[in-house]
Amino acid sequence: RPLPAPEFPFPGAVAAQPLPRRIAWSPRLGYDWAAPDVLAACEHAVQQLADGGIEVVEIDAIFDSEPYDAWGPLISAYVLRLVADHDRGLLTDEVRYGIEHADRFTAVDLLRAEDACHQLNLQLCQVFETCDLLLTPTLHRDPPRFGETVPWIRATAAFNLTRSPAGTIPVGLSEAGLPIGLQIIGPQHGDVAVLATMHRLEVHLDPPDREVARR
């Protein structure tokens, strides 16, 4: 069954969308951490929403544990399907390692991963029972340098698994001068609320490191 079409085009729907009354702010999600400069910029943006009258509830743990058991098999299978019969010598070592055992997965393995996705969404739904949106850092550190292997998408992969609408908006610069993002997640089909909050921050946010940005 297809998803319902939006009643109005997104620009008009975003303009008419009221801001959330209550948002959850989770710096860690239950398994992640954030560098001090990332955390400071994100907290500054969250505080500006609070100053605008939105109630902010801090939640340390959204998920019981890092959802790699679901994400790992699924992404490996997806990439293996994409690579197909192409020359794997063109792939990076990290990608080759990731798909090394994917062709041994059974249908039951993938069903278990799908079940784990549903469990993650149930945990996230508990947040949305009392809060309209969830905010987290987009990346917990600066993006990796070319060739650097680090788990840098830990705060974003979970919401691919839950099929949640999510967006990111720059809220400052790190000590290295790289953009820091704040991730805004909504319940399933909550795209307009996510976009409206992103627009609010984009228009009204006063970054804490404006002087750094000028340099």
Wavefront OBJ file of the C-alpha trace (Angstrom):
o trace
v 0.000 0.000 0.000
v 1.531 3.355 -1.001
v 2.134 6.125 1.506
v -0.582 8.796 1.544
v 0.169 11.804 -0.628
v 0.601 15.093 1.260
v -2.525 17.229 1.333
v -0.591 20.362 0.331
v 2.750 21.063 -1.380
v 5.552 21.147 1.173
v 6.246 24.936 1.009
v 2.662 25.794 1.901
v 2.353 23.000 4.428
v 5.543 24.076 6.216
v 4.362 27.694 6.387
v 1.077 26.599 7.984
v 2.617 24.053 10.368
v 2.669 25.159 14.030
v 5.929 24.660 15.856
v 6.153 21.658 18.182
v 5.071 22.206 21.742
v 7.427 19.632 23.260
v 10.653 18.181 21.890
v 13.063 15.548 23.146
v 16.785 16.323 23.151
v 19.114 13.319 23.327
v 22.851 14.047 23.102
v 23.798 10.347 23.344
v 20.847 8.223 22.153
v 21.986 5.689 24.769
v 25.211 4.647 23.060
v 26.868 7.596 21.364
v 28.974 10.493 22.604
v 29.618 13.971 21.281
v 32.795 16.015 21.169
v 32.591 19.106 23.414
v 32.438 21.592 20.522
v 29.688 19.565 18.804
v 27.699 19.305 22.008
v 28.016 23.024 22.777
v 26.764 24.099 19.334
v 23.821 21.680 19.416
v 22.860 22.657 22.956
v 22.941 26.320 21.936
v 20.460 25.628 19.133
v 18.211 23.577 21.397
v 18.251 26.380 23.968
v 17.111 28.855 21.343
v 14.086 26.670 20.680
v 13.428 26.576 24.419
v 13.752 30.365 24.607
v 11.103 30.533 21.880
v 8.613 28.745 24.119
v 9.123 25.098 23.127
v 9.384 22.697 26.058
v 12.581 20.637 25.910
v 12.913 17.262 27.627
v 16.387 15.725 27.796
v 16.454 11.937 27.358
v 19.780 10.166 27.779
v 18.856 6.831 26.171
v 16.470 6.445 23.239
v 17.557 2.913 22.346
v 18.690 0.052 24.568
v 21.935 -0.345 22.627
v 23.626 0.648 19.381
v 21.544 -0.871 16.561
v 24.450 -2.400 14.653
v 22.934 -5.896 14.769
v 20.144 -4.639 12.542
v 22.100 -2.124 10.491
v 25.125 -4.335 9.730
v 23.394 -7.232 7.925
v 20.969 -4.998 6.057
v 23.516 -2.527 4.717
v 25.868 -5.375 3.790
v 23.108 -7.092 1.810
v 22.066 -3.836 0.116
v 25.632 -3.018 -0.922
v 26.227 -6.575 -2.150
v 23.137 -6.299 -4.345
v 24.383 -2.957 -5.670
v 27.882 -4.262 -6.410
v 26.546 -7.418 -8.117
v 29.181 -8.743 -10.518
v 31.251 -5.580 -10.742
v 34.973 -5.675 -10.012
v 35.334 -5.663 -6.223
v 38.935 -4.536 -6.628
v 37.534 -1.047 -7.216
v 36.016 -1.002 -3.741
v 37.671 0.311 -0.609
v 38.893 -2.207 1.948
v 36.111 -1.102 4.309
v 33.359 -1.814 1.768
v 34.902 -5.135 0.723
v 35.095 -6.207 4.359
v 31.490 -5.161 4.909
v 30.125 -7.384 2.161
v 32.554 -10.275 2.612
v 30.007 -12.530 4.296
v 26.796 -10.919 3.030
v 26.216 -13.589 0.378
v 26.017 -16.153 3.179
v 23.046 -14.482 4.854
v 19.854 -16.477 4.862
v 16.343 -15.154 4.545
v 15.951 -15.777 8.281
v 19.017 -13.615 8.997
v 17.479 -10.720 7.109
v 14.092 -11.243 8.762
v 15.776 -11.045 12.159
v 17.349 -7.752 11.097
v 13.934 -6.475 9.967
v 12.455 -7.550 13.306
v 15.191 -5.566 15.051
v 14.176 -2.518 13.009
v 10.607 -2.867 14.253
v 11.838 -3.112 17.853
v 13.865 0.062 17.388
v 10.789 1.845 16.061
v 8.747 0.706 19.054
v 11.345 2.237 21.377
v 11.299 5.451 19.359
v 7.501 5.549 19.408
v 7.660 5.718 23.197
v 9.436 9.060 22.811
v 6.820 10.349 20.382
v 4.008 9.458 22.773
v 4.974 12.540 24.816
v 7.197 14.588 22.471
v 6.574 15.899 18.981
v 10.150 15.638 17.695
v 13.548 14.267 18.699
v 16.780 16.251 18.359
v 20.320 14.822 18.394
v 23.749 15.790 17.064
v 24.020 14.691 13.436
v 27.660 13.624 13.793
v 29.350 13.200 17.151
v 32.676 14.481 15.800
v 34.182 16.137 12.738
v 33.652 14.193 9.490
v 36.490 11.716 8.882
v 39.398 12.589 6.669
v 39.783 10.718 3.401
v 40.957 7.203 4.160
v 40.119 7.478 7.873
v 37.960 4.613 9.134
v 35.757 5.612 12.055
v 32.100 4.861 12.953
v 30.918 8.351 12.051
v 27.235 7.717 11.187
v 26.216 6.242 14.533
v 23.583 8.914 15.183
v 21.947 8.728 11.757
v 21.788 5.037 10.797
v 19.223 4.202 13.486
v 16.625 6.461 11.889
v 17.064 4.844 8.495
v 16.142 1.612 10.254
v 13.037 3.109 11.893
v 11.962 4.731 8.586
v 11.739 8.100 10.315
v 11.796 11.446 8.527
v 14.957 13.249 9.584
v 16.819 16.353 8.525
v 19.956 18.152 9.579
v 20.699 21.833 9.853
v 24.071 23.510 10.472
v 24.270 25.090 13.910
v 27.897 26.192 14.133
v 31.490 25.361 13.371
v 33.801 22.976 15.158
v 37.207 23.955 16.474
v 38.604 22.730 13.138
v 36.236 25.068 11.277
v 33.974 22.309 9.961
v 30.156 22.466 10.050
v 28.296 20.999 13.027
v 24.829 19.614 12.363
v 21.753 19.238 14.538
v 19.561 16.308 13.506
v 15.778 16.673 13.746
v 13.746 13.454 13.703
v 9.996 13.089 13.477
v 7.564 10.192 13.759
v 6.723 8.302 10.602
v 4.889 10.611 8.159
v 5.947 13.624 10.271
v 7.947 15.209 7.451
v 6.210 18.594 7.608
v 6.874 19.045 11.331
v 10.562 18.254 10.753
v 10.828 20.730 7.879
v 9.000 23.460 9.811
v 11.369 23.158 12.773
v 14.381 23.168 10.460
v 13.044 26.349 8.857
v 12.546 27.962 12.258
v 16.151 27.263 13.225
v 17.491 28.342 9.851
v 15.761 31.710 10.118
v 16.258 32.471 13.807
v 19.387 30.633 14.926
v 22.266 32.785 16.119
v 25.281 30.415 16.006
v 27.544 30.520 19.061
v 30.666 30.747 16.928
v 29.619 33.472 14.517
v 33.039 35.143 14.886
v 34.796 31.898 13.921
v 32.594 31.657 10.837
v 33.585 35.191 9.771
v 37.260 34.239 9.842
l 1 2 3 4 5 6 7 8 9 10 11 12 13 14 15 16 17 18 19 20 21 22 23 24 25 26 27 28 29 30 31 32 33 34 35 36 37 38 39 40 41 42 43 44 45 46 47 48 49 50 51 52 53 54 55 56 57 58 59 60 61 62 63 64 65 66 67 68 69 70 71 72 73 74 75 76 77 78 79 80 81 82 83 84 85 86 87 88 89 90 91 92 93 94 95 96 97 98 99 100 101 102 103 104 105 106 107 108 109 110 111 112 113 114 115 116 117 118 119 120 121 122 123 124 125 126 127 128 129 130 131 132 133 134 135 136 137 138 139 140 141 142 143 144 145 146 147 148 149 150 151 152 153 154 155 156 157 158 159 160 161 162 163 164 165 166 167 168 169 170 171 172 173 174 175 176 177 178 179 180 181 182 183 184 185 186 187 188 189 190 191 192 193 194 195 196 197 198 199 200 201 202 203 204 205 206 207 208 209 210 211 212 213 214 215
